[in-house]
Amino acid sequence: MEEDKMDDFIDELYPELTLETDDIIMTIAVKKDYSKIEDLAERKEEFVNDLKGFIKEFEETSESDDFMRYYDD
């Protein structure tokens, strides 16, 4: 199927990561190439900082307000 081929192509371009806690499951596609950072600890720190920035950016958008309105009566 054509859609499956596109999904495979996207998977090859951007690795995906699923993060899960008791309250949230989040699947993200990572566009940034972290392979240029040789030290594993530095690479991890950069990724976590980028993830925090992503969440902070989302928090400041109208989309985050719209999402929270899902829980309104």
FIZA-158223 format. One record per residue: residue number from 0; residue in one letter; chain; x negated, y, z of N, C-alpha, C in turn. Coordinates in pm, 1 decimal, always signed. Layout:
// residues N
+-----+---------+--------+----------+----------+----------+----------+----------+----------+----------+----------+----------+
! num ! residuo ! cadena !     n.px !     n.py !     n.pz !    ca.px !    ca.py !    ca.pz !     c.px !     c.py !     c.pz !
+-----+---------+--------+----------+----------+----------+----------+----------+----------+----------+----------+----------+
! NUM !       A !      A !        X !        Y !        Z !        X !        Y !        Z !        X !        Y !        Z !
...
+-----+---------+--------+----------+----------+----------+----------+----------+----------+----------+----------+----------+
END
This chain:
// residues 73
+-----+---------+--------+----------+----------+----------+----------+----------+----------+----------+----------+----------+
! num ! residuo ! cadena !     n.px !     n.py !     n.pz !    ca.px !    ca.py !    ca.pz !     c.px !     c.py !     c.pz !
+-----+---------+--------+----------+----------+----------+----------+----------+----------+----------+----------+----------+
!   0 !       M !      A !    -82.8 !   -117.2 !     +0.0 !     +0.0 !     +0.0 !     +0.0 !    -88.1 !   +124.7 !     +0.0 !
!   1 !       E !      A !    -40.9 !   +227.1 !    -64.0 !   -117.5 !   +350.6 !    -77.7 !   -141.1 !   +418.6 !    +57.3 !
!   2 !       E !      A !    -39.0 !   +417.5 !   +144.5 !    -52.4 !   +481.6 !   +275.6 !   -158.9 !   +411.4 !   +360.7 !
!   3 !       D !      A !   -165.3 !   +279.1 !   +353.7 !   -266.5 !   +203.6 !   +427.8 !   -406.8 !   +239.6 !   +380.4 !
!   4 !       K !      A !   -423.7 !   +259.2 !   +250.6 !   -553.9 !   +297.6 !   +195.7 !   -594.8 !   +435.6 !   +248.0 !
!   5 !       M !      A !   -499.4 !   +527.1 !   +255.2 !   -528.8 !   +660.6 !   +305.4 !   -565.3 !   +654.6 !   +453.4 !
!   6 !       D !      A !   -493.5 !   +574.4 !   +531.0 !   -525.3 !   +559.4 !   +673.8 !   -665.4 !   +502.8 !   +691.9 !
!   7 !       D !      A !   -701.7 !   +404.3 !   +612.4 !   -836.5 !   +347.0 !   +619.3 !   -942.1 !   +451.2 !   +584.9 !
!   8 !       F !      A !   -913.5 !   +533.0 !   +485.2 !  -1006.5 !   +637.9 !   +444.1 !  -1026.1 !   +739.6 !   +556.8 !
!   9 !       I !      A !   -916.7 !   +780.4 !   +618.8 !   -924.0 !   +876.0 !   +730.0 !  -1001.1 !   +814.1 !   +845.7 !
!  10 !       D !      A !   -976.9 !   +687.0 !   +875.8 !  -1048.4 !   +618.2 !   +984.1 !  -1198.8 !   +617.3 !   +959.1 !
!  11 !       E !      A !  -1238.3 !   +602.7 !   +834.8 !  -1380.9 !   +603.5 !   +801.6 !  -1439.4 !   +743.5 !   +815.4 !
!  12 !       L !      A !  -1360.8 !   +846.1 !   +784.2 !  -1408.4 !   +983.5 !   +795.3 !  -1420.2 !  +1028.1 !   +940.6 !
!  13 !       Y !      A !  -1320.0 !   +998.4 !  +1019.8 !  -1312.0 !  +1045.7 !  +1157.1 !  -1288.7 !   +928.1 !  +1251.7 !
!  14 !       P !      A !  -1385.6 !   +901.9 !  +1337.7 !  -1361.4 !   +795.2 !  +1435.9 !  -1250.6 !   +837.9 !  +1531.7 !
!  15 !       E !      A !  -1172.9 !   +741.6 !  +1577.3 !  -1063.9 !   +770.3 !  +1670.0 !  -1097.0 !   +715.8 !  +1807.5 !
!  16 !       L !      A !  -1043.8 !   +783.1 !  +1907.9 !  -1063.6 !   +744.8 !  +2046.6 !   -928.9 !   +755.5 !  +2115.5 !
!  17 !       T !      A !   -892.7 !   +654.5 !  +2193.1 !   -770.6 !   +659.5 !  +2271.3 !   -808.8 !   +670.8 !  +2417.9 !
!  18 !       L !      A !   -760.0 !   +777.3 !  +2481.0 !   -783.4 !   +800.7 !  +2622.9 !   -653.3 !   +771.0 !  +2696.0 !
!  19 !       E !      A !   -663.4 !   +701.3 !  +2808.9 !   -542.1 !   +663.2 !  +2880.6 !   -562.1 !   +676.5 !  +3030.2 !
!  20 !       T !      A !   -463.4 !   +740.3 !  +3094.3 !   -454.3 !   +744.5 !  +3240.0 !   -317.6 !   +688.4 !  +3276.6 !
!  21 !       D !      A !   -282.4 !   +695.1 !  +3403.6 !   -149.6 !   +648.8 !  +3445.0 !    -39.0 !   +734.4 !  +3383.0 !
!  22 !       D !      A !    -71.4 !   +859.5 !  +3350.3 !    +30.9 !   +953.6 !  +3304.6 !    +28.1 !   +986.8 !  +3155.7 !
!  23 !       I !      A !    -86.5 !   +969.9 !  +3091.0 !   -101.7 !  +1016.8 !  +2953.1 !   -179.0 !   +915.0 !  +2870.1 !
!  24 !       I !      A !   -133.5 !   +896.0 !  +2747.1 !   -210.7 !   +824.6 !  +2645.2 !   -231.2 !   +924.3 !  +2531.8 !
!  25 !       M !      A !   -356.6 !   +947.3 !  +2495.4 !   -386.3 !  +1044.2 !  +2390.1 !   -483.3 !   +980.1 !  +2292.0 !
!  26 !       T !      A !   -445.5 !   +978.5 !  +2165.6 !   -534.5 !   +930.8 !  +2060.6 !   -582.1 !  +1052.0 !  +1982.9 !
!  27 !       I !      A !   -714.2 !  +1062.9 !  +1970.2 !   -771.2 !  +1176.7 !  +1900.3 !   -864.1 !  +1128.1 !  +1789.9 !
!  28 !       A !      A !   -868.7 !  +1204.1 !  +1683.7 !   -965.1 !  +1180.7 !  +1576.7 !  -1075.2 !  +1284.6 !  +1594.0 !
!  29 !       V !      A !  -1198.7 !  +1239.4 !  +1595.3 !  -1312.0 !  +1327.6 !  +1620.7 !  -1374.1 !  +1368.7 !  +1487.4 !
!  30 !       K !      A !  -1367.8 !  +1497.2 !  +1457.1 !  -1419.7 !  +1548.7 !  +1330.5 !  -1567.3 !  +1586.3 !  +1338.7 !
!  31 !       K !      A !  -1613.1 !  +1622.5 !  +1456.7 !  -1750.9 !  +1667.7 !  +1473.9 !  -1846.2 !  +1548.4 !  +1469.3 !
!  32 !       D !      A !  -1960.5 !  +1567.5 !  +1405.3 !  -2063.0 !  +1462.9 !  +1396.9 !  -2160.5 !  +1480.0 !  +1513.1 !
!  33 !       Y !      A !  -2147.7 !  +1395.9 !  +1613.0 !  -2233.2 !  +1403.3 !  +1731.4 !  -2363.5 !  +1325.2 !  +1713.7 !
!  34 !       S !      A !  -2383.5 !  +1264.4 !  +1600.2 !  -2502.4 !  +1181.3 !  +1579.8 !  -2631.5 !  +1263.1 !  +1576.3 !
!  35 !       K !      A !  -2619.6 !  +1391.8 !  +1554.7 !  -2738.7 !  +1476.6 !  +1549.8 !  -2799.4 !  +1500.1 !  +1688.6 !
!  36 !       I !      A !  -2722.7 !  +1470.1 !  +1792.4 !  -2771.4 !  +1482.7 !  +1930.3 !  -2826.4 !  +1345.7 !  +1970.9 !
!  37 !       E !      A !  -2955.3 !  +1335.9 !  +1978.8 !  -3019.1 !  +1205.6 !  +2002.0 !  -2999.2 !  +1153.2 !  +2143.9 !
!  38 !       D !      A !  -3007.1 !  +1241.0 !  +2243.4 !  -2994.2 !  +1197.6 !  +2382.1 !  -2847.7 !  +1165.4 !  +2413.4 !
!  39 !       L !      A !  -2821.9 !  +1044.0 !  +2460.0 !  -2685.3 !   +998.6 !  +2486.3 !  -2615.6 !  +1085.7 !  +2590.4 !
!  40 !       A !      A !  -2685.7 !  +1122.2 !  +2697.8 !  -2625.4 !  +1204.8 !  +2802.9 !  -2587.9 !  +1342.9 !  +2747.8 !
!  41 !       E !      A !  -2674.1 !  +1400.5 !  +2666.6 !  -2644.3 !  +1530.7 !  +2605.0 !  -2527.8 !  +1519.8 !  +2507.7 !
!  42 !       R !      A !  -2525.2 !  +1411.5 !  +2431.6 !  -2415.8 !  +1389.1 !  +2335.8 !  -2283.2 !  +1378.8 !  +2409.9 !
!  43 !       K !      A !  -2284.1 !  +1302.6 !  +2518.8 !  -2162.1 !  +1285.8 !  +2597.9 !  -2119.0 !  +1419.0 !  +2657.7 !
!  44 !       E !      A !  -2213.8 !  +1495.9 !  +2711.4 !  -2182.7 !  +1625.7 !  +2769.4 !  -2121.5 !  +1719.6 !  +2664.6 !
!  45 !       E !      A !  -2178.2 !  +1720.1 !  +2546.3 !  -2125.9 !  +1805.0 !  +2437.5 !  -1983.6 !  +1763.6 !  +2401.0 !
!  46 !       F !      A !  -1958.6 !  +1633.5 !  +2390.4 !  -1825.2 !  +1585.4 !  +2356.6 !  -1725.0 !  +1623.9 !  +2464.8 !
!  47 !       V !      A !  -1760.6 !  +1603.3 !  +2591.0 !  -1669.4 !  +1635.7 !  +2700.8 !  -1642.5 !  +1786.0 !  +2703.9 !
!  48 !       N !      A !  -1743.2 !  +1867.9 !  +2681.8 !  -1722.6 !  +2013.1 !  +2675.8 !  -1630.9 !  +2051.5 !  +2559.4 !
!  49 !       D !      A !  -1648.5 !  +1986.7 !  +2445.3 !  -1561.3 !  +2012.9 !  +2330.8 !  -1418.1 !  +1970.6 !  +2361.5 !
!  50 !       L !      A !  -1402.7 !  +1858.8 !  +2431.7 !  -1269.9 !  +1809.8 !  +2469.1 !  -1202.7 !  +1907.2 !  +2565.7 !
!  51 !       K !      A !  -1278.2 !  +1957.4 !  +2662.4 !  -1224.1 !  +2057.3 !  +2755.0 !  -1183.2 !  +2184.1 !  +2680.1 !
!  52 !       G !      A !  -1265.3 !  +2227.0 !  +2585.1 !  -1232.0 !  +2344.2 !  +2504.4 !  -1106.3 !  +2322.3 !  +2422.5 !
!  53 !       F !      A !  -1091.2 !  +2201.8 !  +2369.2 !   -972.3 !  +2166.3 !  +2291.8 !   -847.3 !  +2177.4 !  +2378.3 !
!  54 !       I !      A !   -855.0 !  +2124.8 !  +2499.4 !   -740.3 !  +2129.5 !  +2590.4 !   -710.3 !  +2273.4 !  +2629.6 !
!  55 !       K !      A !   -813.3 !  +2351.9 !  +2659.5 !   -794.5 !  +2493.1 !  +2695.1 !   -730.0 !  +2569.7 !  +2579.4 !
!  56 !       E !      A !   -776.5 !  +2544.6 !  +2458.9 !   -719.3 !  +2610.2 !  +2341.3 !   -572.1 !  +2572.8 !  +2324.3 !
!  57 !       F !      A !   -540.1 !  +2443.9 !  +2341.2 !   -401.9 !  +2398.7 !  +2330.1 !   -314.0 !  +2465.0 !  +2436.6 !
!  58 !       E !      A !   -368.8 !  +2476.8 !  +2557.4 !   -294.3 !  +2536.2 !  +2668.1 !   -248.4 !  +2677.7 !  +2635.5 !
!  59 !       E !      A !   -323.5 !  +2747.9 !  +2555.1 !   -295.2 !  +2887.9 !  +2523.7 !   -206.3 !  +2905.6 !  +2400.1 !
!  60 !       T !      A !   -159.0 !  +2797.4 !  +2341.7 !    -76.5 !  +2806.4 !  +2221.2 !    +72.7 !  +2799.4 !  +2252.7 !
!  61 !       S !      A !   +151.0 !  +2848.9 !  +2160.4 !   +296.4 !  +2837.0 !  +2176.1 !   +341.0 !  +2691.7 !  +2163.9 !
!  62 !       E !      A !   +261.3 !  +2609.4 !  +2095.8 !   +295.1 !  +2467.6 !  +2083.4 !   +296.3 !  +2398.8 !  +2219.7 !
!  63 !       S !      A !   +207.9 !  +2441.9 !  +2309.9 !   +207.6 !  +2379.8 !  +2443.1 !   +335.3 !  +2415.9 !  +2518.5 !
!  64 !       D !      A !   +382.2 !  +2540.4 !  +2501.8 !   +509.6 !  +2579.1 !  +2563.0 !   +624.2 !  +2498.2 !  +2503.5 !
!  65 !       D !      A !   +624.5 !  +2485.3 !  +2371.3 !   +728.8 !  +2406.9 !  +2304.3 !   +727.4 !  +2262.9 !  +2352.9 !
!  66 !       F !      A !   +609.6 !  +2207.9 !  +2370.2 !   +598.6 !  +2069.8 !  +2417.3 !   +655.7 !  +2055.9 !  +2557.1 !
!  67 !       M !      A !   +626.5 !  +2149.2 !  +2644.8 !   +676.2 !  +2143.2 !  +2782.5 !   +827.4 !  +2161.1 !  +2787.4 !
!  68 !       R !      A !   +883.5 !  +2230.2 !  +2689.5 !  +1029.3 !  +2246.1 !  +2683.9 !  +1100.6 !  +2113.7 !  +2659.1 !
!  69 !       Y !      A !  +1029.2 !  +2014.9 !  +2615.9 !  +1086.8 !  +1880.3 !  +2598.2 !  +1152.5 !  +1833.2 !  +2727.4 !
!  70 !       Y !      A !  +1097.4 !  +1874.3 !  +2841.2 !  +1146.1 !  +1827.3 !  +2969.7 !  +1258.8 !  +1912.6 !  +3026.9 !
!  71 !       D !      A !  +1298.9 !  +2018.7 !  +2955.7 !  +1411.9 !  +2100.5 !  +2999.2 !  +1540.8 !  +2019.9 !  +2985.1 !
!  72 !       D !      A !  +1636.9 !  +2052.5 !  +3066.3 !  +1768.2 !  +1983.6 !  +3059.1 !  +1843.6 !  +2020.7 !  +2937.3 !
+-----+---------+--------+----------+----------+----------+----------+----------+----------+----------+----------+----------+
END
